């Protein structure tokens, strides 16, 4: 019996893509124009392949609909035009005809497929970190780069603050001062003690918000705190007693209405927000404290590391730029170079298959 040959990653992806297309074809519903009602405005609650849950803007009822061919980048938060079916067919209530122009879109770099939209029309990016399993300012800075690049207002939320004794609480307040002095809103919260929850609800009010952060920081628990009725719907991941790492609990982005006001889009957790698609210049611009000095260095191609006549280095020496932020900046640039090199290598290997 011949030994079974293992498939390459590229072949696996093509097989999965073909299987998905066959499933979509099998579950698609063909609508005749005479079977559809008049166009109506709607809001995308969640997307499932060639289907999406649409909330009727007029009566807030949610309907599962098909997508017209040509609509590809439909995500939670999109404003759409849809047409209800005059009768329900195979559980499908209508068809999404068109997508309204977006005021913002959160994209997540995919290693193989480039930029993939995650959510649309977002006002605020709630960057959630936690005192356990580990607080990383490098990760916070990565999310801030994403927010600044996309033009979405960031809010820093430190969760599980109840696990810290008062002296450590005070120490973290001092550490977060670098962000508050830059104008970023920072909030310490705990679902267990209730600390900061009302303040968080106030920040979310009248905005469409998305929670981002590593696995295990308690994003789902905060969703349950601000939307109590979702306690059972949003399953919280269990923390490993050995590693302290949480499990991914959300499988598809979904929009929820917050009882106290505003919307919340709950999206799958990511361990690290990919930035490899950004140029060095875009990353530099995203560090807002660097902006007053950009363009004034002695050399046009200044790397802001050990170059003579660098204004950013001068500002660092004068205490105008935080050394931790400066160090994270160069660590992030280095990691981007490594990721881009690995990606180019993977592409060349796939081309040889």
VOGU-3710 file (C-alpha; in Angstrom, 3 decimals, decimal comma):
1> xxxxxxxxxx> 0,000/0,000/0,000  1,455/3,357/-1,055  2,303/5,813/1,678  -0,114/8,722/1,832  1,531/11,987/0,836  0,989/14,939/3,163  -0,593/17,990/1,570  1,174/21,334/1,606  -0,435/24,320/3,359  -1,352/25,786/-0,015
11> xxxxxxxxxx> -3,045/22,566/-1,126  -4,958/22,330/2,165  -6,206/25,890/1,733  -7,356/25,182/-1,835  -9,200/22,034/-0,722  -10,964/23,957/2,072  -11,838/26,775/-0,351  -13,397/24,322/-2,823  -15,336/22,587/-0,033  -16,664/25,963/1,159
21> xxxxxxxxxx> -17,778/26,871/-2,374  -19,611/23,555/-2,730  -21,362/24,032/0,624  -22,389/27,575/-0,334  -23,776/26,325/-3,622  -25,765/23,603/-1,881  -27,260/26,028/0,674  -27,903/28,963/-1,673  -31,452/30,104/-2,383  -32,441/31,459/-5,801
31> xxxxxxxxxx> -34,861/34,375/-5,508  -37,138/35,523/-8,297  -37,637/39,310/-8,389  -41,361/38,829/-7,996  -40,701/37,087/-4,675  -38,951/40,106/-3,108  -40,369/43,142/-1,366  -39,216/46,751/-1,589  -35,658/47,796/-0,538  -35,132/48,576/3,144
41> xxxxxxxxxx> -32,170/49,897/5,185  -30,478/47,442/7,517  -27,533/46,865/9,821  -25,309/43,768/9,584  -25,255/41,943/12,908  -23,069/39,028/11,803  -21,784/37,364/8,631  -21,795/33,608/7,933  -20,261/32,757/4,546  -22,868/33,708/1,928
51> xxxxxxxxxx> -25,447/34,495/4,622  -25,734/37,377/7,075  -28,014/38,416/9,914  -29,520/41,811/9,073  -31,317/44,049/11,554  -34,130/46,025/9,971  -33,375/49,668/10,779  -37,062/50,527/11,101  -38,273/47,843/13,527  -34,989/46,288/14,849
61> xxxxxxxxxx> -36,074/42,779/13,822  -33,220/40,487/12,734  -33,461/38,421/9,538  -31,052/35,929/7,967  -30,425/36,858/4,352  -28,523/35,779/1,279  -25,905/38,030/-0,322  -26,131/39,186/-3,911  -23,245/38,075/-6,079  -20,502/40,692/-6,091
71> xxxxxxxxxx> -20,850/41,505/-2,385  -17,655/40,163/-0,840  -16,453/42,272/2,078  -19,580/42,321/4,207  -18,888/42,504/7,956  -20,570/43,326/11,251  -21,435/47,027/11,449  -22,049/47,486/7,727  -25,059/49,564/6,732  -26,859/47,818/3,864
81> xxxxxxxxxx> -29,888/47,849/1,593  -31,851/44,604/1,716  -35,104/43,238/0,337  -37,335/40,902/2,354  -38,761/37,816/0,688  -42,506/37,640/0,399  -42,148/34,216/1,967  -39,413/32,480/3,947  -37,340/30,010/1,892  -35,206/27,392/3,663
91> xxxxxxxxxx> -34,804/29,680/6,670  -33,666/32,620/4,530  -35,781/35,770/4,864  -34,442/37,964/2,079  -31,518/39,273/0,033  -28,838/41,898/0,732  -28,687/44,115/-2,346  -25,946/46,670/-1,614  -23,516/47,959/1,015  -23,472/51,630/2,006
101> xxxxxxxxxx> -20,120/53,522/2,018  -18,194/52,909/5,236  -16,851/55,635/7,499  -14,256/53,214/8,878  -13,274/49,566/8,557  -11,124/47,483/10,872  -8,896/45,158/8,863  -6,787/42,291/10,127  -3,775/41,155/8,116  -4,021/37,546/7,043
111> xxxxxxxxxx> -0,682/35,846/6,400  -1,873/34,287/3,137  -4,811/36,358/1,929  -3,696/39,917/2,707  -5,953/42,379/4,537  -9,274/40,976/5,706  -12,073/43,231/7,009  -13,270/42,436/10,529  -15,860/45,129/11,296  -17,133/48,388/9,797
121> xxxxxxxxxx> -18,273/51,843/10,898  -16,425/51,636/14,200  -16,068/54,708/16,408  -13,870/53,294/19,174  -11,333/50,494/19,531  -11,386/49,227/23,121  -7,906/47,795/23,663  -8,266/45,274/26,496  -5,246/44,051/28,423  -5,081/42,250/31,752
131> xxxxxxxxxx> -2,875/41,896/34,797  -2,944/38,124/34,119  -1,679/36,086/32,392  0,771/38,886/31,531  0,590/42,624/30,908  2,480/43,601/27,757  2,941/47,265/26,836  4,441/46,112/23,543  1,101/44,515/22,621  -0,765/47,654/23,710
141> xxxxxxxxxx> 1,479/49,736/21,454  0,775/47,378/18,544  -2,965/47,888/18,931  -2,430/51,642/19,209  -0,560/51,544/15,898  -3,549/49,779/14,330  -6,003/52,309/15,792  -3,941/55,327/14,709  -3,402/53,925/11,216  -7,111/53,175/10,740
151> xxxxxxxxxx> -8,245/56,457/12,264  -10,291/54,762/15,010  -10,322/56,335/18,475  -8,544/54,020/20,964  -9,470/53,446/24,606  -7,132/51,475/26,893  -8,846/49,125/29,361  -6,881/47,165/31,956  -9,008/44,248/33,168  -8,933/41,992/36,279
161> xxxxxxxxxx> -7,615/44,821/38,421  -9,152/43,146/41,486  -6,298/40,621/41,411  -3,751/43,285/42,357  -2,922/44,474/45,889  -3,129/48,280/46,424  0,646/48,908/46,029  0,683/47,178/42,612  -2,464/49,070/41,631  -0,694/52,362/42,309
171> xxxxxxxxxx> 2,391/51,193/40,391  0,327/50,372/37,308  -1,383/53,751/37,484  2,053/55,350/37,239  3,020/53,066/34,350  -0,128/53,952/32,394  0,526/57,659/32,885  2,635/57,642/29,713  -0,576/56,963/27,764  -2,798/59,426/29,624
181> xxxxxxxxxx> -0,187/62,149/29,091  -0,375/61,433/25,355  -4,132/61,984/25,481  -5,254/58,366/25,454  -8,140/57,394/27,728  -7,127/54,666/30,200  -9,519/52,786/32,446  -8,960/50,111/35,123  -11,856/47,653/35,434  -12,956/44,428/37,103
191> xxxxxxxxxx> -16,113/42,464/36,461  -15,694/40,674/39,798  -15,524/43,822/41,954  -17,472/46,073/39,595  -14,680/48,652/39,571  -14,769/50,832/36,469  -17,769/49,111/34,838  -20,049/52,169/34,999  -17,260/54,334/33,599  -16,773/51,804/30,787
201> xxxxxxxxxx> -20,494/51,856/29,964  -20,343/55,645/29,771  -17,413/55,477/27,350  -19,260/52,997/25,120  -22,464/55,047/24,993  -23,523/56,547/21,636  -20,649/54,787/19,818  -20,039/51,608/17,877  -17,194/49,894/19,692  -14,985/46,892/19,103
211> xxxxxxxxxx> -13,045/45,053/21,821  -9,597/43,841/20,815  -6,927/42,079/22,832  -5,074/38,847/23,353  -6,756/35,626/24,348  -7,336/35,366/28,087  -7,599/39,075/28,895  -11,324/38,767/29,626  -12,976/40,419/26,629  -16,013/38,127/26,838
221> xxxxxxxxxx> -16,384/38,715/30,565  -16,484/42,481/29,943  -19,080/41,965/27,217  -21,154/40,087/29,777  -20,623/42,887/32,292  -21,988/45,625/30,025  -24,641/43,368/28,424  -25,819/41,128/31,322  -28,452/39,260/29,283  -25,679/37,775/27,147
231> xxxxxxxxxx> -24,253/35,893/30,134  -25,272/32,571/28,617  -24,986/33,553/24,938  -21,353/34,629/25,159  -19,520/31,675/26,618  -16,526/32,635/28,671  -13,273/30,761/28,194  -11,794/28,875/31,118  -8,342/29,879/32,321  -5,799/27,071/32,534
241> xxxxxxxxxx> -4,592/26,657/36,109  -1,136/25,730/34,835  -0,502/28,298/32,106  -3,010/31,018/32,954  -3,773/31,307/29,233  -7,354/31,627/28,083  -9,068/29,807/25,254  -10,563/31,476/22,179  -14,296/31,631/22,836  -15,763/33,783/20,035
251> xxxxxxxxxx> -15,872/32,253/16,556  -17,518/35,023/14,475  -17,732/38,797/14,824  -21,179/39,903/16,011  -22,773/43,237/16,838  -24,703/43,694/20,081  -26,756/46,612/21,380  -25,665/47,790/24,830  -28,629/48,399/27,193  -27,052/51,617/28,508
261> xxxxxxxxxx> -26,410/52,903/24,975  -24,134/52,249/22,033  -23,178/49,149/20,086  -20,491/46,570/20,706  -18,910/44,301/18,098  -17,466/41,177/19,671  -14,765/39,669/17,446  -12,502/36,618/17,590  -9,487/37,159/19,850  -5,993/37,356/18,406
271> xxxxxxxxxx> -2,761/36,840/20,277  -0,990/39,595/18,415  -2,371/42,128/15,984  -0,473/41,689/12,701  1,139/44,845/11,343  3,407/43,383/8,659  1,480/45,164/5,893  2,511/48,597/7,244  5,561/50,523/6,093  8,182/51,808/8,536
281> xxxxxxxxxx> 6,898/55,332/7,890  3,315/54,367/8,804  4,483/52,776/12,055  6,537/55,868/12,892  3,563/58,169/12,240  1,407/56,023/14,536  3,590/56,988/17,533  1,859/60,312/18,091  4,625/61,748/20,310  7,055/61,415/17,376
291> xxxxxxxxxx> 5,003/63,568/15,011  6,290/67,031/16,081  9,841/65,938/15,198  9,264/64,049/11,956  10,790/65,668/8,893  13,253/67,693/10,960  16,073/65,167/11,337  19,418/65,863/9,677  19,061/62,942/7,262  15,930/62,279/5,252
301> xxxxxxxxxx> 16,236/58,498/5,749  16,875/58,784/9,491  16,148/55,516/11,304  15,777/57,272/14,696  18,178/54,821/16,279  21,774/56,037/16,323  21,680/58,558/13,471  23,393/61,920/14,067  21,069/64,916/14,098  17,980/62,846/14,971
311> xxxxxxxxxx> 15,335/65,023/16,626  13,555/62,028/18,127  16,747/60,939/19,880  17,173/64,476/21,173  13,596/64,461/22,481  14,261/61,086/24,124  17,341/62,480/25,884  15,319/65,487/27,072  12,632/63,246/28,585  9,984/64,286/26,047
321> xxxxxxxxxx> 9,607/60,717/24,744  9,108/57,744/27,042  12,019/55,245/26,800  9,697/52,202/26,988  7,629/53,482/24,076  10,837/54,242/22,141  12,135/50,720/22,796  8,814/49,156/21,764  8,903/51,196/18,544  12,191/49,613/17,471
331> xxxxxxxxxx> 11,145/46,134/18,638  8,013/46,394/16,512  9,982/47,534/13,448  12,378/44,614/13,885  9,528/42,116/14,173  7,933/43,549/11,012  11,155/43,032/9,064  11,318/39,406/10,221  7,654/38,780/9,372  7,991/40,325/5,925
341> xxxxxxxxxx> 11,086/38,235/5,203  9,280/35,056/6,307  6,251/35,946/4,217  8,327/36,533/1,086  10,065/33,194/1,668  6,705/31,412/2,043  5,453/33,003/-1,157  8,522/31,866/-3,104  8,114/28,337/-1,729  4,447/28,235/-2,801
351> xxx> 5,409/29,460/-6,266  7,780/26,478/-6,594  5,025/23,940/-5,811
//
